[in-house]
Amino acid sequence: MTSTLLIVQIVLALAITIAVLLQKSSSIGLGAYSGSNESVFGAKGPTGFLAKLTFTLAFAFIVNTLALGYLYTSESKSSVADTIVPKNNAAVPAVPASPETPASTTPAAPSAPTTK
């Protein structure tokens, strides 16, 4: 399922790119190379059609992105960070549950010096 949605995502990205590049901008852009499209899209020209098409494609792209994100997180319960191994393969030492030496043999902390 995710592979199908991933292919749809790539197709939507390409379609949005083409739809945006075909739109007329302040400097003609790639619309100058598309020829006379006024007769195909009506009297207004392709402006209204391409704007609606771009909005529809963008909405489908966002919904597809959310669906892909949900499916990927529901499939994987572990993080990529869980698989990271240090370069020197050293394990992080665990904190001991109980002290190794009894408290009676532990040396006392030094006292503060007294001033005379």
C-alpha positions as CSV (number, residue, x, y, z in Angstrom):
1,M,0.0,0.0,0.0
2,T,2.8,2.4,0.9
3,S,4.6,1.7,-2.4
4,T,1.5,2.6,-4.4
5,L,1.0,5.8,-2.4
6,L,4.7,6.6,-2.9
7,I,4.3,6.3,-6.6
8,V,1.2,8.5,-6.5
9,Q,3.2,11.0,-4.5
10,I,5.9,11.2,-7.1
11,V,3.3,11.6,-9.9
12,L,1.5,14.3,-8.0
13,A,4.8,16.2,-7.4
14,L,5.6,16.2,-11.1
15,A,2.0,17.2,-12.1
16,I,2.0,20.1,-9.6
17,T,5.4,21.3,-11.0
18,I,4.1,21.2,-14.6
19,A,0.8,22.9,-13.6
20,V,2.7,25.7,-11.9
21,L,5.1,26.2,-14.7
22,L,2.3,26.4,-17.3
23,Q,0.6,29.3,-15.4
24,K,1.0,32.8,-16.7
25,S,3.2,34.9,-14.5
26,S,4.2,38.6,-14.6
27,S,6.9,37.6,-17.0
28,I,5.3,35.2,-19.5
29,G,7.3,32.1,-18.3
30,L,6.8,28.8,-19.9
31,G,3.2,29.7,-20.9
32,A,4.7,31.4,-24.0
33,Y,5.9,27.9,-25.2
34,S,2.5,26.2,-24.7
35,G,0.9,27.8,-27.8
36,S,-2.6,29.2,-28.1
37,N,-4.6,27.5,-25.4
38,E,-7.5,30.0,-25.3
39,S,-9.7,28.0,-27.6
40,V,-9.2,24.8,-25.6
41,F,-9.9,26.2,-22.1
42,G,-12.6,28.8,-23.1
43,A,-12.6,32.6,-23.5
44,K,-10.8,33.3,-20.2
45,G,-7.9,31.2,-21.3
46,P,-6.1,28.6,-19.1
47,T,-5.8,30.9,-16.1
48,G,-8.9,29.7,-14.2
49,F,-8.5,26.1,-15.2
50,L,-4.8,25.9,-14.3
51,A,-5.5,27.6,-10.9
52,K,-8.2,25.1,-10.1
53,L,-6.1,22.2,-11.3
54,T,-3.1,23.4,-9.2
55,F,-5.3,23.7,-6.1
56,T,-6.8,20.2,-6.7
57,L,-3.4,18.6,-7.2
58,A,-2.0,20.4,-4.1
59,F,-4.9,19.2,-2.0
60,A,-4.4,15.6,-3.2
61,F,-0.6,15.9,-2.5
62,I,-1.3,17.0,1.1
63,V,-3.8,14.3,1.7
64,N,-1.4,11.7,0.2
65,T,1.5,13.0,2.3
66,L,-0.6,12.7,5.5
67,A,-1.7,9.1,4.5
68,L,1.9,8.1,3.9
69,G,3.0,9.6,7.2
70,Y,0.3,7.7,9.0
71,L,1.1,4.4,7.3
72,Y,4.8,4.7,7.9
73,T,4.5,5.5,11.6
74,S,1.9,2.7,12.1
75,E,4.2,0.1,10.5
76,S,7.3,1.0,12.4
77,K,7.3,1.1,16.2
78,S,11.0,1.6,16.6
79,S,13.2,4.6,15.9
80,V,16.2,4.8,13.6
81,A,18.2,6.0,16.6
82,D,17.7,2.6,18.2
83,T,19.9,1.0,15.6
84,I,22.9,3.4,16.0
85,V,26.1,1.7,17.1
86,P,29.1,3.8,18.3
87,K,32.1,3.6,16.1
88,N,34.2,2.0,18.8
89,N,31.4,-0.5,19.6
90,A,31.6,0.4,23.2
91,A,28.6,-0.2,25.3
92,V,27.4,2.4,27.7
93,P,27.9,1.0,31.2
94,A,24.9,0.6,33.3
95,V,24.6,2.1,36.8
96,P,25.0,-0.7,39.4
97,A,21.9,-1.6,41.4
98,S,23.7,-1.7,44.7
99,P,27.1,-0.4,45.8
100,E,30.0,-2.8,45.5
101,T,31.6,-1.8,48.7
102,P,29.8,-1.5,52.1
103,A,29.2,2.0,53.5
104,S,31.4,1.3,56.5
105,T,34.6,1.0,54.4
106,T,33.8,4.1,52.3
107,P,36.3,6.9,53.2
108,A,34.8,10.0,54.8
109,A,34.7,13.2,52.8
110,P,37.4,15.8,53.7
111,S,36.5,18.5,56.1
112,A,36.7,22.2,55.2
113,P,39.9,23.9,56.4
114,T,39.6,26.1,59.6
115,T,40.9,29.6,59.7
116,K,42.8,30.9,62.8
